[in-house]
């Protein structure tokens, strides 16, 4: 039986060849998806190093700078200085005198209009972020929002305190952070009944990636299909 008869009878035909334009487009998109995060990450790191170097370098004597003895300029001196300064500030704040000065400065700044509110909010965020053993943002959950039948990704922050529980007629409430897309650093604080929170088998990083990508990426699926 000839090949023409086999095709006529429904036999499998060779898969059509992909055009060169489509192949080049697929390769370009794959290269972009792989390379863009790398370049952006390195750019941000270099940008931060440049800011720190520009701030701390004037405080370093010329005789103590690496470029004085080397033929090339070595970046990163500002980062080292920042680490040293932050460590010294932490050591000082841990002492009795340091704790008193920090408490006094907190009270002064918090009484300033507008600035005090911003400072207090930022301080609470940083404390929650670095607190060891904290359960903040340790779980990813699904909640029904903004109405029944629609679900949103949320991050569990804590169990609501007794004041919130009392205001909710004694229901066990969970505090969740509902992020916005594509910027997960902004969002809403919601108190949801415990029974209405569905905990997902997903890490916080996976949940954040899902929110940032608007659901276009899942797990490690970052390379377009062939």
C-alpha positions as a printed Julia matrix, in Angstrom:
226×3 Matrix{Float64}:
   0.0    0.0    0.0
   1.41   3.38  -1.0
   1.97   6.28   1.36
  -0.84   8.2   -0.34
  -3.28   5.34   0.36
  -2.13   5.21   4.0
  -2.86   8.92   4.41
  -6.24   8.46   2.72
  -7.18   5.63   5.07
  -6.45   7.76   8.13
  -2.92   6.63   8.99
  -0.87   9.03  11.08
   0.91  11.66   9.05
   4.19  13.3   10.04
   3.74  16.27  12.36
   3.85  19.57  10.5
   7.14  21.37  10.72
   7.26  24.48  12.85
   8.03  27.6   10.86
  11.35  29.3   11.42
   9.64  32.51  12.64
   7.62  30.6   15.23
  10.71  28.7   16.39
  12.77  31.88  16.72
   9.92  33.53  18.64
   9.73  30.56  21.04
  13.49  30.62  21.61
  13.42  34.38  22.19
  10.65  34.12  24.78
  12.44  31.26  26.54
  15.66  33.25  26.64
  13.82  36.3   27.93
  12.1   34.37  30.72
  15.4   32.84  31.83
  17.63  35.9   31.46
  15.41  38.79  32.6
  15.18  37.78  36.29
  18.96  37.25  36.4
  19.77  40.65  34.91
  17.16  42.47  37.02
  18.44  40.82  40.21
  22.05  41.74  39.47
  21.01  45.26  38.52
  19.19  45.76  41.83
  22.14  44.35  43.79
  24.59  46.64  41.98
  22.23  49.6   42.5
  21.99  48.98  46.25
  25.77  48.51  46.52
  26.28  51.79  44.65
  23.97  53.65  47.04
  25.73  52.26  50.11
  29.17  52.94  48.65
  28.22  56.51  47.83
  26.93  57.08  51.36
  29.72  55.47  53.39
  32.77  56.07  51.17
  33.23  59.74  52.23
  33.6   58.58  55.85
  36.51  56.26  54.99
  39.96  57.91  54.89
  41.59  57.82  51.47
  44.54  55.88  52.87
  42.19  53.1   54.01
  40.34  52.65  50.73
  41.19  49.59  48.6
  41.44  51.61  45.38
  44.33  53.56  46.89
  46.5   50.46  46.68
  44.84  48.63  43.79
  44.59  49.66  40.13
  40.82  49.01  40.08
  37.86  50.28  42.07
  36.39  47.54  44.25
  32.68  48.01  45.01
  31.1   46.76  48.19
  32.96  48.83  50.78
  29.69  50.54  51.66
  28.0   47.18  52.22
  30.73  46.14  54.67
  30.46  49.47  56.45
  26.67  49.16  56.61
  26.95  45.7   58.18
  29.43  47.0   60.76
  27.34  50.08  61.59
  24.1   48.08  61.94
  25.85  45.54  64.18
  27.21  48.32  66.4
  23.77  49.94  66.6
  22.25  46.6   67.62
  24.97  46.08  70.25
  24.4   49.57  71.64
  20.6   49.15  71.69
  20.98  45.9   73.65
  22.69  47.73  76.54
  20.84  49.44  79.37
  21.74  52.94  78.22
  20.96  52.11  74.62
  17.53  50.72  75.46
  16.69  53.92  77.33
  17.76  56.13  74.42
  15.85  53.99  71.92
  12.7   54.15  74.05
  13.07  57.93  74.38
  13.56  58.4   70.64
  10.52  56.18  69.96
   8.32  58.34  72.15
   9.57  61.54  70.53
   9.12  60.31  66.96
   5.71  58.74  67.63
   4.37  62.11  68.84
   5.25  63.81  65.56
   2.23  64.28  63.28
   2.1   61.96  60.25
   5.75  60.92  60.68
   4.93  59.21  63.98
   2.24  57.02  62.42
   4.5   55.99  59.53
   7.39  55.24  61.88
   5.26  53.15  64.23
   3.79  51.1   61.38
   7.2   50.44  59.81
   8.68  49.45  63.16
   5.91  46.93  63.78
   6.34  45.47  60.28
  10.09  45.01  60.71
   9.67  43.48  64.17
   7.13  41.0   62.83
   9.34  40.14  59.86
  12.47  39.31  61.89
  10.86  37.89  65.01
  12.12  34.34  65.47
   9.49  31.68  65.9
   6.75  33.96  64.63
   3.9   32.36  62.71
   3.41  35.48  60.55
   3.04  34.64  56.86
   3.74  31.01  57.58
   0.72  29.63  55.7
  -1.08  30.25  52.45
  -4.85  30.07  52.48
  -7.93  30.42  50.29
 -10.73  32.69  51.43
 -13.99  33.62  49.75
 -13.65  37.25  48.68
 -15.2   39.61  47.64
 -18.3   37.41  47.65
 -19.34  33.79  48.06
 -18.12  31.61  45.25
 -15.02  33.67  44.47
 -11.72  32.7   46.12
  -8.56  34.67  46.77
  -5.05  33.8   47.88
  -4.29  35.12  51.37
  -1.48  34.75  53.9
  -2.26  33.78  57.48
  -0.71  36.25  59.93
  -2.07  35.32  63.36
  -5.04  34.32  65.44
  -7.29  37.26  66.22
  -7.16  38.56  69.78
 -10.0   38.47  72.27
 -11.25  41.95  71.33
 -11.8   40.9   67.72
 -13.31  37.59  68.82
 -15.74  39.37  71.12
 -16.74  41.77  68.35
 -17.4   38.78  66.06
 -19.92  37.27  68.51
 -17.39  34.82  69.94
 -16.33  33.26  66.64
 -12.75  32.04  66.31
 -11.25  34.49  63.84
  -7.98  34.35  61.9
  -6.14  37.43  60.71
  -5.09  37.13  57.06
  -3.32  39.47  54.69
  -4.97  39.68  51.28
  -2.29  40.83  48.78
  -2.96  42.69  45.57
  -1.66  41.71  42.13
   1.03  42.26  40.9
   2.33  44.08  43.99
   1.95  41.74  46.99
   3.38  44.32  49.42
   0.06  46.15  49.39
  -3.27  44.64  50.32
  -5.9   44.34  53.02
  -6.04  43.01  56.55
  -9.07  40.74  56.94
 -10.43  38.84  59.93
 -12.03  35.65  58.67
 -13.85  32.94  60.65
 -11.52  30.0   61.2
 -13.92  27.56  59.55
 -13.94  29.67  56.36
 -10.17  29.59  55.91
  -8.82  26.81  53.69
  -5.11  26.19  54.3
  -3.25  25.26  51.1
  -0.35  22.84  50.72
   1.83  25.63  49.37
   4.82  27.56  50.65
   4.69  31.32  51.17
   7.17  31.78  48.31
   4.95  29.78  45.95
   1.9   31.76  47.02
   3.7   35.08  46.5
   4.91  33.96  43.07
   1.37  33.01  42.11
   0.07  36.43  43.18
   2.86  38.38  41.43
   2.38  36.51  38.16
  -1.41  36.91  38.29
  -1.77  33.13  38.14
   0.27  32.76  34.96
   3.0   30.67  36.6
   2.62  27.65  38.82
   5.38  26.0   40.81
   8.48  25.88  38.57
   6.7   26.24  35.22
   8.7   29.2   34.0
   9.73  27.98  30.52
   7.11  28.19  27.76
   5.98  24.81  26.37
   7.77  23.51  23.31
